[in-house]
């Protein structure tokens, strides 16, 4: 699974240094209930492949369906290649609700949303998906100790999609790093920073991290084919397959230092710096 670590800079360093120097009076939430909702808040089609055939005026482009009533009717399925006579390609997102086990703080992950790409063969004159935004929300309900539900936390994933020519461009080789013919399709996640976020309850800083099975750094050629710089992060999907991308999430916590303790830490670091300058001057 791909794991994105969020760096909090100097604040994270200070919190780490002082974690053992302060005693939290509020109770740590150790067990949570959860609900994840998902849908597509935006999507756009790409132009037909002019190398293969002219535009097909009967093609329906990219169509959204299966609305999620909990997210204001956002579609949960995008379909394209609808005018080809065969099964269209599609992208579907699904959420999840607590169905034991619970989510425990500073423990292992639980299943989150999933993304399924039905990668079917479509003609070169079809309008295809170019980009989409997956909108998810995470709601957390403290169980131990019990408390009111917090959230929903909005999490947006911006993706680019490249429908590759199944016989390589001009009948040549497939994009390196995506496998052999028929050629795999390419997804790029444009905002990997969305895979982690923080929130504070009472005297604890909680960090939620999302883990994505199959997500990783793509080959330079695959990134270029999707119009992205080398080192882009994404995943590839095999042709004629139901490609499922599963996610999971976990939560960790650490005490938040009291403001007075942080002030003392700052004075201590300032004094250390002054002492070093005096020693250097001597």
HELIX and SHEET records of a PDB file:
HELIX    1   1 UNK A   10  UNK A   18  1                                   9    
HELIX    2   2 UNK A   69  UNK A   71  5                                   3    
HELIX    3   3 UNK A  169  UNK A  171  5                                   3    
HELIX    4   4 UNK A  192  UNK A  195  5                                   4    
HELIX    5   5 UNK A  220  UNK A  225  1                                   6    
HELIX    6   6 UNK A  259  UNK A  281  1                                  23    
SHEET    1   A 3 UNK A   2  UNK A   3  0                                        
SHEET    2   A 3 UNK A 204  UNK A 212 -1                                        
SHEET    3   A 3 UNK A 196  UNK A 201 -1                                        
SHEET    1   B 7 UNK A   2  UNK A   3  0                                        
SHEET    2   B 7 UNK A 204  UNK A 212 -1                                        
SHEET    3   B 7 UNK A 241  UNK A 255 -1                                        
SHEET    4   B 7 UNK A 110  UNK A 119 -1                                        
SHEET    5   B 7 UNK A  89  UNK A  94 -1                                        
SHEET    6   B 7 UNK A  74  UNK A  80 -1                                        
SHEET    7   B 7 UNK A  63  UNK A  68 -1                                        
SHEET    1   C 3 UNK A  96  UNK A  97  0                                        
SHEET    2   C 3 UNK A  31  UNK A  46 -1                                        
SHEET    3   C 3 UNK A 103  UNK A 104 -1                                        
SHEET    1   D 7 UNK A  96  UNK A  97  0                                        
SHEET    2   D 7 UNK A  31  UNK A  46 -1                                        
SHEET    3   D 7 UNK A 128  UNK A 144 -1                                        
SHEET    4   D 7 UNK A 149  UNK A 162 -1                                        
SHEET    5   D 7 UNK A 185  UNK A 189 -1                                        
SHEET    6   D 7 UNK A 233  UNK A 237 -1                                        
SHEET    7   D 7 UNK A 216  UNK A 217 -1                                        
END                                                                             
